[in-house]
Amino acid sequence: PAGDPDKGEMGLGAVPGRQAAFREGLALAVQYAKAVECPRIHLMAGRVPLGAERAAVASEMETTFIENLRYAADILAQEDMIGLIEPINSRITDPRYFLNTPHQAAAILEKVGRPNLKLQLDIFHCQIMDGNLSRNLETYFPLIGHIQIAQVPGRHEPDSPGEVNFPYLFQLLESLGYSGYVGCEYAPKGDTVEGLGWLRSYWESRGLQHGESGKVKE
């Protein structure tokens, strides 16, 4: 659960004073994850409070996040699950989201020091905040537990007009040995199934049959 939407909450992990609600939400998320056999849970950081300067609250929010992540890691370890943290860009999508770059996420994961906490790297957010996608994928690859994609800036299918060369990035992920899922977190320009034509074209370009690739999955 992302908190109270009426209060503008978008996650509770780094929000001081909301630790009890974070723990309750985690317990509920674990129940759902077990029911649908999903081994990974996104632990959302939350937003900088309204009226507060990011720099003024950054230290307290990071301390809260680290405390909550360690708690979550211990709970998830009992279920053989992975916790994920995702940087969300603060230039377009959410100006107040606390966790907004892969560099910040990597530093927090290092401080938390739990092997079952990983980086959920969304190419869309990463491109908007930092670019340098190839080097960032290579640098943070050991931390990555999940990949998400969307074209920039429209947040549509990866073969829609935009800044990112996804066939190149997919091949880079394969060369790095990525064996997880690639989540299609984009807004289809039309019909969802029709919009997956990019994936079939990619498989064909790689000489693969539908569904044969273990690196990019529908």
N, C-alpha and C positions, 0 to 999 in steps of 0.2 A: 504493500500500500504506500502511496506517495504522500500521505498526510491529508490535511484538510483542504480540499480545493477551494472552499469558500474563503479561506484565509490566504489563498495564493501559494500554498505549499506545493513543492515539487520534489519530494523526497525529504528524509529527516536525518540522514546519516551524519551530517556536519552541523546540524542546527542545535545550538546550546539550549538546554532545558527540555528537549523533546526525546531524551534518551529512553524513557519508559515506553513511549509510543513507538519508537524505533524497534525496541525489543518485542513488543506485542506484534507489530507488523511482520517482523522477521519470522516469528513462530507461525503466523498464518501463511506466509509465503512458503515456508518449508512444507506445510501440510499440502498446499496446492502442488508444489513441485514434486512431492512424492506421489501424489495421485496421478499426475500426468507423466511421471518418470522423466522429469527434466532435471539434469544434474547441475545446472547453473542458475544462479539467481543474481539479478542486477540490484546492487545496493546503492540506491540513489543518494547523492550527497545533499541536495537541497539548495535553497537560495539564500543569498545574502539578505538580511532583514531589510524591509523597506525603510528608507531614510538613513541607512547606515552606509558608511564608506567601506568599500571592500578592504582596503588596506588596514583600516582600524579594527576590523573584526576577524581578519584572516588567521591570526595566530590562535584565537580562541576556537574558531570553527575547525581549524586543522586538528587541534588537540581533541575536540569532541569527535571528529571523524575517525581519528586513529583509535580512540577508545571504543567506539562503536564497531569499527571494523575488526578489532581483535576479538571482541565479544562474538561477533557474527562468525568469524573464522572458526572459533572453538565449537559453536553450535553446528555449523555446516560440516565440520570435520567428522562429527558423530554420525552424519548421514552420508558421508562420502560425496559431498557436494562442493562445488566451487562458487565462491563469491566474486562478482565482477563489479568494477567501478568504471564508469564511462565519462570521459570529458565531453561536455556539451558546449558548443561554441557560444560565446557571449557577444558576438558581433551581429548576428542575425537572429538566432533561435531564441536565446534566453539571456539577456544582459546581466541578470542577477544570479545565474547558476554558479555555485561556488567552484566546482571542478571544471575547468575549461580548457586545459591543454594536456597532452600526453606527458609532457615534462613534469607538470605538477602531479599527475597521477603516479608516475614512476617514483617520484620522490616520496610520496605518501606510502606507496606499497613497500618501499625500502624501509621506512620507519616502522611500519606495522610488522613486517617480518614474518609473514605467515605464507607458507607455500600454496595454500588452497585459496588465495586471493589473487585475482588476475586482472589484466587490463582488457576492457571491452573497447576496441578501437573502431570507431565509426569514421570511415574515410571522409565522409561529408564534413563532419565537424573538424577533423584534423586539417583538411585542406583549407578551410576558412580561417582557422586560427594560425596555422604555421606553414602550410604547404610542405615542401621538402619531403614528399610522401615516401619516395624510395628509401631515403636514409632513415626516416622515422620508422618505417616498417622493419628495416634491418636492425636498427638500434634497439627497438623495444620488442622485437620478436620473442625473446625468451619470456616476456611478461604477458604476452597476448593469450587470452583465453577465448576470445570470440571476435569476429570481424563483422562489421556492418557496412553497407554500401548505399550510396545515392549520388547521382550526378550533381555537380555544383555549377551554377547556383540554384537551379530550379528544383532540386530534390526529387527528380523523376528517375526513370529507368537509366541504367548506366550507359546505354547507347543513345540517349537523347543528347541534344546539343549542350556542350558544357566544357569545363576545364580539364576533366580528368580522363586519362587514357586507361580505361579499365582492363582491356585485354593485356596490356603490358603489366599492370599490377597483379592480375591473376597469375600470370606466368611467373612473376617475382615471388608470389606466395608459394607457388608450387616448388620453385627452386629452393626456397627457404625450408621446405618440408612441412608446410602447414597442412594439417589433416582434419581441421575442424570445419564447422559450418561457416558459410558466408550468408549473413542475414540480409534480406532485401528490405531495408527500412527506407522505402521511398514511397512517394505518392504517385501511383500509376497515372499516366496522362489519359488513359481510357480504360478499357477492360483489363482486369488483372491478369487473366490467363493469356490474352493476346499480348499483353505487355511483357510476358516472359519469352517472347520471341528472341530477344537478345541472348538469352541463355542457350537456346537451341542453336543459334548461329555460332555462338562461341564454341560449343561442343563440336559442331561440324568443322569449324576452322582448326580444331585440334585433332581431327580425325577420330572423334569419339562418337559412340552411339548415345541416344537419349538415356540419361541417368547413369552412364558408365563412370563418369568422373567422380572421384572421392573428394575432390577439393572444392568444387562448387556444386551446391545441392539446392534443389527446388524446395 
